[in-house]
């Protein structure tokens, strides 16, 4: 603390950085905000140079830029975003709305958005639980009240309501993990029909003729697309559609997968392979099979979806369909930043990424005869 403030007699006033006066008795509690003028004066440069360091650092000589940054650090200067926005500046924060950060897929997607934001010297606000209308409304209220630059929407359920609300409030957005392009908005999705096809074709190539599909909530387009791809693989192999038996789940969690595994074990004719709509379901199925004393893949093969980090480290490494979550988030974030850049022409893009089957030990044995 400046000794002039701490040791001044009661009632005495001193001029504080930025030109404001502070009562000595209050100095320990209300240290004044450091302003851009203080930074410029301390660094011996103009206000414009400090502004360039903060907003266009590439136009400032390296030595000058380093000196200004050192002063910013020593003075503890923090730019006032609210004031910047009142003067017409774009917010330096973007948002990402996801279903559930407990699902590692959405954590990876948010990480990709954060990478794109960091490249552009922006911050990120992560909103979760956006499938609930009331929660989504609260998120939108925060985004609009703080004048967030825009949002990447990966909310899945209820996405139509969310899009309509964002349009009403004129908040820019990019759709992620969605293959239904919105007019006047960018989107980045994954071909889940191809992913479901690859998973079941792999099982058929391993001589499986009776396959269970452990699915999630049918209101999710991704679940329906994976089922469609799986049925296409069954039909292309000349098998009846009944060769794929669906066991639906109301959630995409390990607990729901374990429950589905118990239902699978209770079937009068147990399938020789299981295709799960995501890896969390597959991990739950593996738990149920392990507790029942069944061997994977010798007694029953298991394929997951998403290829989260835990898939490769499961007790039986899990064959899974990899969805490039980080790449999808990064691309969605870049499209949002391009779309909201001042004066930059932007053509809305609809990108569809391809999944990849990653084969591991959970499917590497032929079914028992």
N, C-alpha and C positions, 0 to 999 in steps of 0.2 A: 504494500500500500504506500502511496506517495506520502512522505513525512509531513508535507505542508498541510495535508488534510487531517492526518491523525493527531498532530500535535498542536493544531491551531486552537486558540482560546475559544470558549463557547461563544456562539453568535457571530464569529468572524466568517466572512465569505471569501472563497478563492475562485479564481476563474478555472473552470475545468476544461479538459480537451473538448474541442468542438464549440467553445465559446459560451457554454452554459455555466451558471454559478451554482455552487452546491454548498449548503450549510455544513460547517465542519462537523457538527455533532451527528449529521446523517451520513457522512462520507463512507463510513464502514459498512453501511447497509445499502446504499444506492449509488454505487459507482456508475457514472454516466456512460452511455453507449458511445463507443468509439466510432467516429464517422469517417467517410472517405476523405474528407478534408484533412483529418488528423494523419491518415496514412500518407497522403501526398506531401504534407509539411514535413513529416518525420523522414520520409525517403528522399526529399528534395526533388520531387518531380511534379508534373502538372496533374490536375484532376483527370484530364483525358488519358494520361499514361496509366494511371491506376485503373481507370475504367477499361482500358484495353487489356491490361494484365488479367482482369477478372473475366472479360467477355471475349476478347480476341488475342489471347496470349501469343499467337504465332507472329503478330505484327510488331512485337516489342523485342528489342535486343536482349539477348540472354542475360547479360550482366545486369541490365536495368530490371528485367523481370525478376531475377533472383533477389535483388536488393528490395524490391517492393514486396515480394512474398515473405521475406524475412521480417519486414516491418509489420505486415499483416499478422504474422504469427506472434511476434513479440507484443503487439498491442492487443491481440485478441479480437481483431475486427471480424464481425459477422455481417454479411450483407442483409439488409432488411428487405425480404422478399415482398412483403405486403406493399411497401412503398414503391418498389419496382413495378408491381402489377398495376397500381393506381396510375402510374405514369405510362401505362401501355406496354410494359415489358411482358413477354411470355413467361409463364411459370417455369421454374427449373425442376419441377417434380412431375413424374408420370406415375400412374396407378396401374396395378394389375389385379384383376378380380378372378379368383379361382374357387373351385368347389371346396377343397379341403386340403390344408397343408399337411395333414397327417398322412396323406397319400404322397409318397416320394415322387411320383410323376409330376404333380403340380408344384412341388418344391423345386424340381429341376426346371420346369417351365418358367417359374418366377425368377430363378437364377439367370436364365437366358435373357429375360427382359432387363434384369439388373445389369447384366454385362453390356447390353446395348445402351442403357442409360448412362453407365459409367463412361463409355466411349465418348458420349456427347456431353460429359460433365454435368449430368443431371442426377437427381435423386429419385427414389422410388418409394411408393406407398403400396403395401400389399394388403388386399382385402380378401378375407376368406369367409366361407359359409354363405356365399352369394346365391345359393339355390333357394334360400328362404326369402320370399318377397319383402318382408319387413326388414331383414338384414340388408338386402340389396338396396332398399330405399335409404337406409341410414348411410351406407357407403356412398351413394350418389349425392346425398346431402353434404357429406364431408368434402367430396370431390368438387362440388360446385362452390361451396362456401370458401374453400381455400384456393379456388381458381386453378385447380390442377390442370396441367397442360393437356392431358388426354388419358385414355385408359386402354389397356389390353384386356379384352373380355374373354375369359375361358370358363364361364360360369356353368355351361352345360344346360342344366335344368332351368327352365324359366327364362332362357336367354332372349326369347322374343319380347317379354315384358321389359327386360333390362335394356334392350336395344331401343325400344319405343321411348322409355324414360330418358335415355341419353340423348335421343334426337330432340325430344321436347325441350331439354335444357341446353341444347346446342353444345354438348360436350363431345369432342372428337374421340373416336374409338377405332380399334382394330380387333377383329374377331380372331381368336386362336383356338385350335382344336375343333374347328368347325369347317365343314365342307359345303355349307349352304351360303353362298355369297350374298351379302347385303348390298343393296344399291348405295352408291356413294360412300363405300367403306372398304378398306382392305381386309383380307382374311388370309390366315395361314392354317391349313389343315393337314390331315394325314389320311391316306387312302386305307381306311379300315376294312373295306371290302377285300382289298388285296391282302391285308394282314390276316383276316379270318380264313381266306382261301389258302394262304401259305401254311398256316398252322395245321389245318385238317388234311391238306394234301400230303404234308410230311407224315402224318400219322397213317394215312392210307398207304403211302409208300413203305411204311414199316410193317405192313400187312395187317393193320387193324381194320376190322369191318364193323365194329360196334363201338360208337364214340358218344360220350356224353358232352354236352355243351353247358357248362356252368355259367349262366348269364347273370347280368345285373338288371337294374330297373329298365323296363322296356321303353320308358319315355325318353331315354337317352338315344340319340341318333347313332352314336358310336356303337352301342350294343346291338342295335338292329343291323348296322352295316357289317359287323363281325359275323353275325348269324347268317346274313345273306352270302357272304364270302364262303363260309363253312359249308352251306348247303350247295353252293355252286361246285365246290370241290367234290362233294359226295356224288352229285349228279354226273359230273364229268367222268368219274370213275365207274359209272354204270351201276352204282348202288342205289337202293331205294332211299327216299328221304328219311324213312324211319330209322336208317342206320345212324342218324344223328338225333340223339334224344336230349331234349333241353330240360335242365333243372334250374328254374329261375331263382334269383335272389333279390331281396329288396334293398340291398346295399352292396357296395364294392369293398368289403372289409375282410380281414382275416377271420373274424368271428362268423360272418356270413358264409365264408368258404368252408369253415369247419362244419357248420350246420349242413351245408350242401353235401359235404363228404359223408356225413352220417346218413343222409337220405340216399346217397349213391350206394352205400353198403347195404341198404335195406331193399334194393331192387331185386326182384326174383331172378332176373338175368343181368348180371353185372357187366357193364361195358368193359372192354379191355383197355380203353384209353379215355382221357378226359382233356377237353380243351376249355380253359377258363378265360373269362372275359377280361380279367386283369391278374397281375401277379399276386396281389393281396389275397384274392380268392384262391389262387393256386396254392399259396403257402398254407392257408387254412385247410384245404383238401389234403395236402401232404401231412398235416398234423393228424387228421382223422384216420388216414390210411396207416400211418405209423402206429397210432394207438391200437388199431385193429390187428396189428401184426402182419400187414401186407407189405410186400416188397415193391419198391419203385426203382426201375421200370419192369421188373420181371413179372409181377402180378398185374400191374396196371401202370400205364404210361401217363405222364402229365405234361401238358403244355400251358404256359402262362401267356401273359400279354402285357407289354410296356417295357419289359427288361429293366426293372428298377435295380438298384445296386444290390439289394438283398437276394435277387434271383440267382446270381452266380455263387453266393456264399451260403445258400441253403444246405441242409444236411445232405440232400441229394440235389446237386446243382441243376437248376431248372432250365429246361428248354423254353424259350420265350420269344415272342415277336417284339422286336425292338422298335419303339417309337422315339424318334430323335427329339425329346422334349426340350433340351437346352437349345438346340438349333432352332426349333420352332419358336420358343420364347424370344430368342435373340433376333430372329427375322421379324417377328411381329413388333418388337420394340423399335427396331430400325424403321419399319414402315410408318409407325406412329410418329416418330420423331421427324421423318421426312415430310409427313402429311401436315404437321403443325409448325414447320419451319417458316419464319416470316418471309414472305415474298418468293418462296421457292415453288416452282411448278411441280405438281405431283399427280401422277396418273395412278388410280387405284388398281392394286394388284391382287390377284387371287391365286395363292401359291398352294400347291398340294404336294406334300413330301411323301416319299415312299418308305414303308416299314421294311424291316429286315428280320428274317428268321435266324435266331441264334440257337444252334443245336448244342445241348449239353446232355448229361448222363440220364436225366429223367425220361428220355425217350429212346435210349440207345440199346434196347434189347427187343427182340421179336416177341410178340405176344405168345403166351402159353397156349399150346394146342389141346 
